Amino acid sequence: TEASEGEQERHRASKSPWKPRHQRSTEAFEQDGSSVPSVATAEHSENRNASPSTPADRQWEENRRWLLDYRAVLEVSGGGSPPKQLLGLTAQAEAAAVPSGASWRSTARGDESVRSTARGDESCTPLRRRVSNEGIMSPSPTAYRAGLDICRTRADELKREVQSLLNKICPETVATIGEKMAEVTVDTAEELEQVIGLIFKKALSEPHYCETYADLVFCLKSAFPKFPDPDGGKKLTFKGILLNICQREFEALPSSMAPAQDDTSNLDMGEVEFMRKKRKDRVLANMKLIGHLFLRDLLSARVIGSVIQELTLVDRADMVPEEHIIECAVELIMSIGHTLESIPAGKQALQQVCGRLLDLKQQTKKDGRGLYSKRIQFAIQDFLDTRSAGWTKKVFGGVAKTKSEIRMDQERELLKQARGKDIIDGSQTIVSGQRPMYVTGAKSPCGTKSPA
């Protein structure tokens, strides 16, 4: 009957030394070997290459898997090493289950698991042996490896050292970065030019920090040695090489911001506009950097006067500069106007340029429209209004500041609010083109006395 068959099954289960999965514990493995049956029998060894189809084979396979799982749990959880008897049973189960050739288990576990078990690789845990290695990605030959000497040349090492310092620069850390940059070893004129080129490139890529990079240049102008000129001229200095790089960038000013036809053959309109904007941002950043170098006495007023006259074509009234050239001239003058006008040589050049810009703004085409777009006309008018106001203007978060300057701005805004001025637009009134205080007096941005 069904009842008698159920009783017989329970009777066999009660006599079996293997408990159900939810009742298994480590107690059986703390006893002697009589409480745990051997899992490697001759019958199973003969049929180990066959699929477990009989109930005895399935029971044997389940016992073997449980032994491996138990050993893996102990090793992964850090619960101590398994009992010696369990290790012996596990090795016995592995030897019975893994033949010298391929088996129905080796395919599931992967060929690597068979080889690691056959050679007794104890560094590979059972959990890892049961995971297939197929499809695992291997590192490429050019992958980053910690501790390897990637920089094989002196130029690569120098670039890596300087670039790592430039990536950390800000108005708050310019003094520290300047001191560390001055400790960089420079042995040749080529290495000095490489260092200056990295600073110049970084300044053009981050126009927001042009003033900070100009402070860094001021710190380093006498930090590096002089080198003989290969052509027999004056010795090459940090300041001279920097000005040569700025001059080459200025002379390479394109006549048009539109990319070349060959560069835009496979690009859409959005990509072409992006390339045009990048070129314009670069030339504007160069103008801004040149202006800040002038404010730190690294350029003379005579040189700056000739630059702005050349941009606006003061001596050639029959020609009309391009819009981006006018924009460059306005950007340069707005960054140096107050200081340039206080110098006699610069004041004369500035008066000529202002008259030229006013004349260009008022010129019209044959159809009655203005010679330049409204944006350029407004930029010229804004420049003229700023000069009339004593070079004072409002800025809205467009200047990089230190933490102390930000705190002072906050205190100033709170004071205005306490006096009843509820409208706070976040603007700040500055003098456009004013020299930094450390240039004329006290300390340089590197924390040392400013050289005379």
Phi, psi and omega per residue, in radians:
T1 nan 2.956 -3.131
E2 -1.188 -0.640 3.129
A3 -1.134 -0.765 -3.132
S4 -1.155 -0.645 3.101
E5 -1.138 -0.666 3.108
G6 -1.143 -0.698 3.113
E7 -1.132 -0.698 3.112
Q8 -1.107 -0.696 3.128
E9 -1.109 -0.757 3.121
R10 -1.142 -0.601 3.121
H11 -1.140 -0.746 3.096
R12 -1.146 -0.652 3.138
A13 -1.181 -0.621 -3.141
S14 -1.205 -0.548 3.120
K15 -1.429 -0.314 -3.114
S16 -1.261 2.306 3.114
P17 -1.213 -0.221 -3.132
W18 -1.610 2.085 3.137
K19 -1.494 2.824 3.010
P20 -1.004 2.802 -3.029
R21 -1.027 -0.678 -3.088
H22 -1.324 -0.182 3.125
Q23 -1.829 0.015 -3.092
R24 -1.303 2.511 3.131
S25 -2.614 -3.094 -3.119
T26 -1.542 0.010 -3.099
E27 -1.117 -0.687 -3.101
A28 -1.098 -0.472 -3.080
F29 -1.578 -0.091 3.050
E30 -1.566 -0.180 -3.129
Q31 -1.566 -3.040 3.128
D32 -1.340 -3.138 -3.047
G33 -1.254 -0.248 -3.115
S34 -1.228 -0.364 -3.107
S35 -1.460 -0.204 -3.104
V36 -2.173 2.155 -3.118
P37 -1.307 2.728 3.065
S38 -1.274 2.390 -3.088
V39 -1.705 -0.141 -3.127
A40 -1.941 1.698 3.126
T41 -1.917 2.875 -3.131
A42 -1.131 -0.624 -3.106
E43 -1.114 -0.742 -3.133
H44 -1.276 -0.564 3.130
S45 -1.147 -0.582 3.135
E46 -1.249 -0.609 -3.062
N47 -1.824 0.442 -3.044
R48 -1.285 -0.363 3.130
N49 -1.491 -0.110 -3.100
A50 -1.682 2.788 3.110
S51 -1.259 2.424 -3.110
P52 -1.214 1.646 -3.085
S53 -1.776 -0.525 -3.108
T54 -1.505 2.754 3.101
P55 -1.034 -0.637 3.136
A56 -1.138 -0.714 3.112
D57 -1.136 -0.707 3.138
R58 -1.153 -0.687 3.105
Q59 -1.127 -0.718 3.117
W60 -1.097 -0.747 3.141
E61 -1.157 -0.680 3.114
E62 -1.122 -0.720 3.109
N63 -1.108 -0.740 -3.130
R64 -1.125 -0.736 3.130
R65 -1.100 -0.694 -3.115
W66 -1.140 -0.669 3.097
L67 -1.063 -0.784 3.126
L68 -1.141 -0.717 3.129
D69 -1.121 -0.699 -3.116
Y70 -1.148 -0.720 3.107
R71 -1.124 -0.717 3.134
A72 -1.122 -0.724 -3.134
V73 -1.094 -0.717 3.126
L74 -1.093 -0.742 -3.103
E75 -1.239 -0.715 -3.098
V76 -1.263 -0.722 -3.085
S77 -1.363 -0.151 3.141
G78 1.254 0.453 -3.113
G79 -1.441 0.320 -3.134
G80 1.682 2.930 3.135
S81 -1.324 2.532 -3.120
P82 -1.181 2.794 3.125
P83 -1.043 2.677 -3.119
K84 -1.085 -0.640 -3.135
Q85 -1.126 -0.677 3.125
L86 -1.174 -0.657 3.087
L87 -1.086 -0.707 3.108
G88 -1.137 -0.707 3.111
L89 -1.171 -0.645 3.133
T90 -1.154 -0.789 3.101
A91 -1.087 -0.634 3.118
Q92 -1.149 -0.725 3.125
A93 -1.157 -0.678 3.134
E94 -1.172 -0.731 3.132
A95 -1.114 -0.612 3.126
A96 -1.305 -0.530 -3.036
A97 -1.598 -0.443 -3.056
V98 -1.878 1.817 3.122
P99 -1.398 3.121 3.096
S100 -1.215 -0.530 3.104
G101 -1.782 -2.887 3.137
A102 -1.331 2.580 3.133
S103 -2.396 3.074 -3.126
W104 -1.236 -0.306 3.074
R105 -1.543 -0.539 -3.100
S106 -1.143 -0.551 3.111
T107 -1.184 -0.675 -3.133
A108 -1.262 -0.642 -3.101
R109 -1.491 -0.340 -3.101
G110 1.743 2.629 -3.094
D111 -1.129 -0.564 -3.117
E112 -1.132 -0.625 3.127
S113 -1.129 -0.647 3.123
V114 -1.139 -0.758 -3.106
R115 -1.203 -0.691 -3.125
S116 -1.175 -0.629 3.123
T117 -1.259 -0.700 -3.095
A118 -1.136 -0.577 -3.121
R119 -1.637 0.062 3.081
G120 1.220 0.730 -3.120
D121 -1.355 1.786 -3.071
E122 -1.396 -0.230 3.132
S123 -1.298 -0.230 -3.132
C124 -1.781 2.031 -3.100
T125 -1.301 2.818 3.120
P126 -1.013 -0.623 3.139
L127 -1.085 -0.702 3.137
R128 -1.273 -0.554 3.137
R129 -1.206 -0.393 -3.118
R130 -1.552 -0.030 3.129
V131 -1.753 2.308 -3.132
S132 -1.288 2.455 3.108
N133 -1.552 0.026 -3.112
E134 -1.237 2.343 3.095
G135 1.520 -0.013 3.130
I136 -1.350 2.257 -3.085
M137 -1.356 2.436 3.092
S138 -1.818 2.591 -3.116
P139 -1.121 2.535 3.139
S140 -1.336 2.828 3.133
P141 -1.073 -0.469 -3.103
T142 -1.751 0.230 -3.128
A143 -1.187 2.657 -3.140
Y144 -1.223 2.336 3.093
R145 -2.280 2.102 -3.107
A146 -1.095 2.433 3.086
G147 1.556 -0.124 3.139
L148 -1.557 2.555 3.139
D149 -1.455 1.594 -3.094
I150 -1.309 -0.672 -3.134
C151 -1.349 1.962 -3.071
R152 -1.753 -0.248 -3.127
T153 -2.125 2.840 3.118
R154 -1.128 -0.647 3.134
A155 -1.110 -0.699 3.119
D156 -1.157 -0.720 3.127
E157 -1.131 -0.736 3.137
L158 -1.139 -0.746 3.122
K159 -1.090 -0.730 -3.132
R160 -1.145 -0.715 -3.121
E161 -1.165 -0.797 -3.110
V162 -1.225 -0.730 -3.106
Q163 -1.125 -0.647 3.120
S164 -1.118 -0.591 3.090
L165 -1.282 -0.706 -3.129
L166 -1.162 -0.517 3.136
N167 -1.203 -0.280 -3.103
K168 -1.800 0.057 -3.003
I169 -1.399 2.515 3.026
C170 -2.810 2.983 -3.122
P171 -1.011 -0.488 -3.120
E172 -1.352 -0.471 -3.032
T173 -1.979 0.181 -3.061
V174 -1.116 -0.575 3.126
A175 -1.167 -0.792 -3.138
T176 -1.154 -0.765 -3.140
I177 -1.140 -0.648 3.110
G178 -1.099 -0.713 3.110
E179 -1.142 -0.734 3.126
K180 -1.209 -0.630 3.120
M181 -1.162 -0.594 3.132
A182 -1.196 -0.334 3.130
E183 -1.526 -0.083 3.113
V184 -1.179 2.322 -3.109
T185 -1.382 2.147 3.113
V186 -2.192 2.031 -3.023
D187 -1.826 -0.371 -3.078
T188 -2.345 2.919 3.099
A189 -1.184 -0.565 3.101
E190 -1.125 -0.689 3.108
E191 -1.186 -0.660 3.090
L192 -1.117 -0.719 3.103
E193 -1.151 -0.599 3.097
Q194 -1.143 -0.734 3.119
V195 -1.096 -0.802 -3.140
I196 -1.144 -0.666 3.110
G197 -1.098 -0.655 3.103
L198 -1.169 -0.709 3.100
I199 -1.128 -0.767 -3.124
F200 -1.109 -0.767 3.134
K201 -1.107 -0.706 3.126
K202 -1.156 -0.668 3.136
A203 -1.146 -0.682 3.135
L204 -1.257 -0.502 3.141
S205 -1.404 -0.273 3.140
E206 -2.282 1.323 -3.095
P207 -1.061 -0.438 -3.137
H208 -1.095 -0.476 -3.115
Y209 -1.881 0.402 3.137
C210 -1.033 -0.707 3.126
E211 -1.134 -0.654 3.122
T212 -1.157 -0.739 3.117
Y213 -1.192 -0.544 3.050
A214 -1.162 -0.654 3.044
D215 -1.104 -0.676 3.103
L216 -1.106 -0.740 3.111
V217 -1.087 -0.691 3.113
F218 -1.084 -0.635 3.112
C219 -1.186 -0.595 -2.989
L220 -1.695 0.018 -2.991
K221 -1.126 -0.420 3.111
S222 -2.143 0.316 -3.080
A223 -1.535 -0.391 -3.065
F224 -1.886 2.680 -3.111
P225 -1.276 2.905 3.072
K226 -1.619 2.624 -3.104
F227 -2.228 2.568 3.134
P228 -1.194 2.552 3.117
D229 -1.396 2.240 3.120
P230 -1.052 -0.470 -3.136
D231 -1.511 -0.006 3.104
G232 1.554 0.184 3.140
G233 -1.524 -2.686 3.125
K234 -1.151 2.772 3.121
K235 -1.144 2.549 -3.121
L236 -1.445 2.156 3.131
T237 -2.053 2.946 3.114
F238 -1.050 -0.805 -3.125
K239 -1.135 -0.751 -3.116
G240 -1.133 -0.748 3.135
I241 -1.148 -0.703 3.123
L242 -1.076 -0.774 -3.137
L243 -1.166 -0.598 3.083
N244 -1.131 -0.691 3.117
I245 -1.156 -0.737 3.098
C246 -1.112 -0.671 3.139
Q247 -1.162 -0.721 3.101
R248 -1.107 -0.676 3.112
E249 -1.159 -0.671 3.128
F250 -1.190 -0.736 3.135
E251 -1.182 -0.414 3.105
A252 -1.515 0.241 3.133
L253 -1.049 2.107 -3.056
P254 -1.252 2.649 3.097
S255 -1.337 -0.296 3.122
S256 -2.548 2.521 3.127
M257 -1.452 -0.192 3.135
A258 -1.237 2.329 3.122
P259 -1.114 2.822 3.122
A260 -1.129 2.684 -3.100
Q261 -1.097 -0.616 3.141
D262 -1.167 -0.513 -3.112
D263 -1.408 -0.293 -3.053
T264 -1.968 0.197 -3.083
S265 -1.143 -0.594 -3.092
N266 -1.924 0.358 -3.104
L267 -1.998 2.656 3.067
D268 -1.541 -3.119 -3.053
M269 -1.154 -0.637 3.129
G270 -1.121 -0.729 3.125
E271 -1.202 -0.631 3.096
V272 -1.141 -0.718 3.120
E273 -1.150 -0.628 3.106
F274 -1.140 -0.733 3.100
M275 -1.131 -0.696 3.125
R276 -1.116 -0.715 -3.139
K277 -1.161 -0.658 3.119
K278 -1.112 -0.709 3.124
R279 -1.146 -0.714 -3.134
K280 -1.186 -0.709 3.116
D281 -1.091 -0.601 -3.135
R282 -1.192 -0.789 -3.122
V283 -1.204 -0.615 3.099
L284 -1.181 -0.675 3.098
A285 -1.143 -0.605 3.094
N286 -1.149 -0.705 3.088
M287 -1.099 -0.730 -3.132
K288 -1.144 -0.700 3.117
L289 -1.161 -0.715 3.097
I290 -1.053 -0.708 3.114
G291 -1.096 -0.751 -3.138
H292 -1.228 -0.529 3.041
L293 -1.161 -0.642 3.078
F294 -1.134 -0.704 3.141
L295 -1.145 -0.342 3.128
R296 -1.813 0.377 3.058
D297 1.085 0.463 3.052
L298 -1.650 -0.185 3.041
L299 -2.325 2.544 -3.124
S300 -1.518 2.796 3.117
A301 -1.144 -0.550 3.125
R302 -1.131 -0.729 3.126
V303 -1.151 -0.759 -3.139
I304 -1.131 -0.692 3.117
G305 -1.076 -0.730 3.114
S306 -1.184 -0.551 3.131
V307 -1.164 -0.853 -3.103
I308 -1.215 -0.545 3.071
Q309 -1.202 -0.646 3.110
E310 -1.213 -0.622 3.133
L311 -1.157 -0.713 -3.080
T312 -1.593 0.009 3.114
L313 0.944 0.939 -3.104
V314 -1.121 -0.648 -3.077
D315 -1.493 -0.024 -3.126
R316 -2.294 1.377 -3.070
A317 -1.199 -0.311 -3.118
D318 -1.393 -0.168 -3.134
M319 -1.884 2.646 -3.118
V320 -2.042 2.133 3.124
P321 -1.194 2.707 3.067
E322 -1.214 2.844 -3.090
E323 -1.091 -0.730 -3.100
H324 -1.221 -0.416 3.064
I325 -1.230 -0.752 3.079
I326 -1.088 -0.685 3.119
E327 -1.112 -0.666 3.081
C328 -1.127 -0.732 3.138
A329 -1.119 -0.737 3.128
V330 -1.144 -0.713 3.121
E331 -1.083 -0.727 -3.137
L332 -1.184 -0.786 -3.093
I333 -1.187 -0.653 -3.133
M334 -1.154 -0.399 -3.135
S335 -1.572 -0.182 -3.092
I336 -2.341 0.075 -2.940
G337 -0.967 -0.859 -3.061
H338 -1.076 -0.785 -3.122
T339 -1.270 -0.697 -3.119
L340 -1.118 -0.669 -3.116
E341 -1.285 -0.338 3.115
S342 -1.424 -0.127 3.119
I343 -1.822 2.288 -3.083
P344 -0.964 -0.803 -3.124
A345 -1.139 -0.640 3.141
G346 -1.324 -0.556 -3.135
K347 -1.135 -0.684 3.135
Q348 -1.146 -0.771 3.116
A349 -1.145 -0.631 -3.129
L350 -1.182 -0.656 3.108
Q351 -1.108 -0.717 3.104
Q352 -1.120 -0.730 -3.117
V353 -1.187 -0.684 3.120
C354 -1.104 -0.745 3.094
G355 -1.120 -0.674 3.130
R356 -1.144 -0.761 -3.133
L357 -1.154 -0.674 3.104
L358 -1.120 -0.680 3.115
D359 -1.160 -0.734 3.122
L360 -1.144 -0.603 3.137
K361 -1.164 -0.584 -3.080
Q362 -1.531 -0.204 -3.136
Q363 -1.243 2.599 -3.127
T364 -2.263 2.815 3.073
K365 -1.497 -3.111 -3.122
K366 -1.156 -0.498 -3.141
D367 -1.485 0.058 3.092
G368 1.637 -0.196 3.128
R369 -1.387 2.819 -3.106
G370 -1.161 2.711 -3.123
L371 -1.163 -0.575 3.127
Y372 -2.047 2.909 3.110
S373 -1.206 2.892 -3.133
K374 -1.066 -0.608 -3.121
R375 -1.098 -0.749 3.124
I376 -1.237 -0.659 3.102
Q377 -1.090 -0.728 3.116
F378 -1.179 -0.625 3.109
A379 -1.118 -0.724 3.101
I380 -1.135 -0.747 -3.130
Q381 -1.161 -0.639 3.099
D382 -1.132 -0.678 3.100
F383 -1.123 -0.768 3.136
L384 -1.139 -0.672 3.113
D385 -1.179 -0.644 3.120
T386 -1.141 -0.692 3.100
R387 -1.146 -0.698 3.120
S388 -1.137 -0.499 -3.131
A389 -1.560 0.271 3.131
G390 1.362 0.466 3.115
W391 1.143 0.432 3.041
T392 -1.681 2.440 3.126
K393 -2.681 2.870 3.101
K394 -1.667 2.429 3.042
V395 -2.174 2.588 -3.091
F396 -2.127 1.423 3.053
G397 1.173 0.365 -3.120
G398 -1.651 0.138 -3.083
V399 -2.111 2.330 3.083
A400 -1.248 2.327 -3.065
K401 -2.236 2.772 3.008
T402 -1.499 3.002 -3.136
K403 -1.133 -0.663 3.136
S404 -1.145 -0.665 3.097
E405 -1.167 -0.636 3.097
I406 -1.152 -0.701 3.104
R407 -1.121 -0.706 3.120
M408 -1.123 -0.698 3.099
D409 -1.110 -0.673 3.124
Q410 -1.153 -0.753 3.110
E411 -1.103 -0.662 3.118
R412 -1.131 -0.727 3.122
E413 -1.175 -0.680 3.114
L414 -1.158 -0.630 3.098
L415 -1.147 -0.702 3.087
K416 -1.108 -0.714 -3.138
Q417 -1.165 -0.611 3.126
A418 -1.204 -0.453 3.122
R419 -1.476 0.048 3.083
G420 1.781 0.065 3.110
K421 -1.571 1.616 -3.063
D422 -1.366 -0.405 -3.089
I423 -1.443 1.907 3.123
I424 -2.079 1.899 -3.089
D425 -1.648 -0.003 3.120
G426 1.323 0.188 -3.116
S427 -1.548 2.892 3.126
Q428 -2.462 2.338 3.133
T429 -1.587 2.156 -3.112
I430 -2.239 2.900 3.046
V431 -1.701 2.004 -3.060
S432 -1.285 2.148 3.085
G433 1.475 0.465 3.117
Q434 -1.559 2.463 -3.140
R435 -1.173 2.564 2.997
P436 -1.112 2.611 -3.062
M437 -1.158 -0.531 -3.080
Y438 -1.250 -0.307 -3.122
V439 -1.231 -0.657 -3.075
T440 -1.677 -0.148 -3.045
G441 -2.653 -1.723 -2.736
A442 -1.176 -1.581 -2.995
K443 -2.124 2.670 3.051
S444 -1.428 2.896 3.115
P445 -1.105 -0.232 3.118
C446 -1.562 0.043 3.077
G447 1.561 0.041 3.122
T448 -1.889 2.947 3.110
K449 -1.126 2.345 3.138
S450 -1.216 2.312 3.136
P451 -1.175 2.568 -3.092
A452 -1.254 nan nan
